Amino acid sequence: MPQANRDFRQRHSSTILVAVAAGGLVIGLALSWQAVRHADLVWTGATLVILAGLLVQIFGALRRGDVGLDIVAALSMSAAIAFGEPLAGNVVGLMYAGGQLLEAFAEGRARREMTALMGRVPRSAMRYAAAGLEEVAISQIRPGDRLLIRQGEVLPVDGIVSGTAAALDMAALTGESMPRPVLPGAEALSGSVCAGAAFDLVVSRSAAESTYAGIVRLVEAAQAGKAPMARMADRFAMGFLVVTLGIAGAAWYWSGDPVRALAVLVVATPCPLILAVPVAIISGMSRAARIGVLVKNGGMLEMLARVRTAVLDKTGTLTHGQTAVVDIGTAPGFSPDTVLAAAASLDQASGHVVAAALVQAAAARGLPLSAPQSVRETPGTGIEGCVDGRQVVVGGSRFVQRTSGCDDPHLLISPEMRASMTVAVAIDGALAGVIVLKDQIRGDAVSVLSDLRAAGIRRLVLASGDRAEIAQAVGEALGMDAVLADLTPQAKVAAVESEARDGPVMMVGDGINDAPALAAADIGVAMGARGTASSSEAAGVVLLVDELGPLARAIAIAHRTRRIALQSVSVGLALSIGAMVVAAFGYLQPVEGAILQEMIDVAVILNALRALR
């Protein structure tokens, strides 16, 4: 992992510099105590080694376009040598190298939960073959393969539990400490751990497309990202650099003593701006990962704290998305089984949750399904194609009417059924039937929406592609501020953009048809990481399981993280500037200033790590 390699190199180089600075300081003090004249040479040599390493970092940062407060550290060490204060230079070098090592340790501690995900990726699996079990690399596993998952093993791919039930520890994905039973025929996600007896797993996705691979990619992106607050801190660093040089120059000018200028530079090295923000942000991201919410980068974590409006999809988000067929209305000449078989055959080409429900319903009735051809899908609206030589259109009433030119599908069902979710089916241009489905509101939906309001969300909007009467019924049951229905994916984007006029907007969804709206929102939240699913790719935040509960907690974490980061920066800067003023008036010597600044840095980092709790 590139980030892990960078962290290791940083810790390694910082450890060497600390050893050089500490060794030089101790040897120089011993020589000075014995009245040997070479102490200054030892301190100067140790300082020059630290300064050389620092200059390499500064030039590397300048090539990347980053200008930070490491320059102040370089100036203070250079000035200490130039003004004949090698002991002060050595102490500054030790404090600087120690601060770098402390920062590396703090960031490593903060990344622990995210890095733990990366270290659990399995390398091989036991696959059933004609000659028995064989161990194969996960890159060789294909959908349809049958694997043996032994106790304690990490599931390498997504699949369906077969034979006996499985007991899975999903702590790495959801933060749950208790194993979860998964019955035969149910899906098991990669990254889970077999906490019970061995079981068989029928592969449904390759390793590269499975849930855990998607999570690993998201973690890598999250670790590489830089928060706007951190970039803002970089800009403030230039202003602070100017203030530091101004105070140092004024102290020298008015007192005529260059040592006062040196003391000012020393006490400003390094600054809480370059320590507090990154540590706090990565701590907050790691804390969110621990509860099953993966935030892709620091900017998304900050945005999560600023959101005031939430636009939520209905199916699969506020409802379970596990619809069941409850009735089938048919036109003359068509039977319920004919209508369902045609719709399910075509919907095998769709990834929508309603399509999955139709396929499952057909399978439950024992209906044979045919392979669809020439399929064209309009995400969130409907699908058309050829099944057994007949042209079939499946989708919302308006879509089916417009595409096939048939009659109003609502005429085939009773008025009370029209308030339910319906799927219209046309065959060869004629209305064939209407399939009625029902989906249950999530049990935690009401409490989660209440928690979202408590976390600072002022407006909750339901955005659905379903008919107005269905969406309105759900919206009223949940106490939504507004209900938008009959929305196409483009209309959802327009709804998000409209709500954005009143402040940052969060869009929560789960389907392919939600991806454009997730990308258009200030921050998109995808329900459940499903490998390369477009909704997860478009979102800035991914809930690792299909549950809303962790979202409100993640928003609270984002608020607290931002508050801690700002607190650390403001208090740290205030203490640093105060110390610089004291040094400018001659009340702090360079060595004393270096020790005081290190105490400030330690306090700032420890405060930033509070975001982990």
Summary of the structure (lengths in Angstrom):
residues: 613
radius of gyration: 31.0
end to end distance: 26.3
largest distance: 110.9
contacts: 2262
relative contact order: 0.12
helix: 56%
strand: 18%
